[in-house]
Amino acid sequence: MSIDSTVTHVVAALALVIAASSVLGAAARRLRQPSVIGQLFAGIALGPSLLGLLPGGVYQTLFPEQIKPILTSLAQVALVLFLFAVGYELDLGQLRNRGAVTAVSLSGFAIPMLVGVGIVLLYSGGFRSANGGHPIDATFTLYMAVALSITAVPVLASIIRDQGLAGTRPATIAMAAAGVIDALSWPVLAVALIGGEDGSLRAWTVKVALLAAYVLVMFVVVRPALKWWMHRPGALMTNHVPVAAALALASAWATSALGLHVIFGALLAGIIMPRQPDGAPDSQVLRPLQETGGLLLPVFFTISGMSVQLNGLHASDLVLLLVICAAAVAGKVTAGALAARGGARLPWRDSLLIGVLLNTRGLTELIVLNVGLQAGVIGPRLYALLVVMALFTTAATGPLIGPLYRPADAAPAGHVGPGPGPGPGSGSGSGEEQTPDSGQAPAMDAEPTPQP
């Protein structure tokens, strides 16, 4: 295939991907579901599971093998910009807060992790069968624990807005806790995957040391240098968007060179990016990156959908799917409800509502699953099962809110009791709509809003 032919195919594929994602995303919102649900369905429909079943080689004609690396590269760039925005909006101060948010965060992170470890140990045969020969070892077990602990902040922000929950105590606590849970999950995921193909203790130790050194350099050297560069008197460069984009891409390359996925470097770059004097992200930097990443995110959904081969599943996989879905729902809902009831002394109805909100997964979960697939931790069959779990838990959030939320009984967020106010993403959207889900500015998880 010539260069001109390749470019033509890529342009046509992008037009089809963006159009299909927009239509199905809008359809999902009409059904009171996050647009990420429709967008992922668009990806699955454009993949071998549906489009590939049509006669005449339609799938191969529209998406020839030669253009898939290009589409994958565009998807990775979208994730880098998206995760940078997520890191830029992340409020690390929440990690120091005490009270209701701390209790819900730690419980919502630790209990699903333990549940994930438990189902791997108790049902190792099912995982071994579905994982296509990939080892069921400590790396896999820790990875599954993280996969069950993730909460999608951007999708959650969209659901809270669409369901009229904004400003209520359950929504405020759930949003703050979700931000903290994700902040805890990314480092654990990095530790789980840093061993790479060489799983020896020596190789793992060396990579951990290099990563720690890199993080230290970013905080001690790069961040102060950025502050000086961006705020020096008489600066010729007043537009900081190119600086932010270059930082995100360079940091993504650095972590990739260390044997980690590019998303970790992008997230770290966002965290160390200097903020405004009041501690808030600079909207003139954040919004352009969110909107750019949000425009390209449909490509990521398509690549994710193409990797879901439903026709390759076995009958025995349905049992494992039920186990995974039951563990994912039980772990999150139980953890959130018990912590909210005990830590914030909220009524059982509000406590259960918090648990249901924390059970939301979306783009963040899809990012984790793609990282695991690319790293060889999970195989195509288990990946497909986990994608279905992410869709199910996200789609179930809206219908479950109805019986638990009574607008007349809602209390303002300011009366959370021992807990703090809104947390990471509560005022930002965490990267959702304007991309696909939130309705604010593009960002991570499935929709661009001013913010996995």
Secondary structure, 3 states (H helix, E strand, C coil): CCHHHHHHHHHHHHHHHHHHHHHHHHHHHHCCCCHHHHHHHHHHHCCCCCHHHCCCCHHHHHCCHHHHHHHHHHHHHHHHHHHHHHHHHCCHHHHHCCCHHHHHHHHHHHHHHHHHHHHHHHCHHHHHHHCCCCCCCHHHHHHHHHHHHCCCHHHHHHHHHHCCCCCEHHHHHHHHHHHHHHHHHHHHHHHHHCCCCCCCHHHHHHHHHHHHHHHHHHHHHHHHHHHHHHHCCCCCCCCCHHHHHHHHHHHHHHHHHCCCCHHHHHHHHHHHCCCCCCCCCCHHHHHHHHHHHHHHHHHHHHHHHHCCCHHHCCCCHHHHHHHHHHHHHHHHHHHHHHHHHHHCCCCHHHHHHHHHHHCCCCHHHHHHHHHHHHCCCCCHHHHHHHHHHHHHHHHHHHHHHHHHCCHHHCCEHHHCCCCCCCCCCCCCCCCECCCCCCCCCECCCCECCCCC
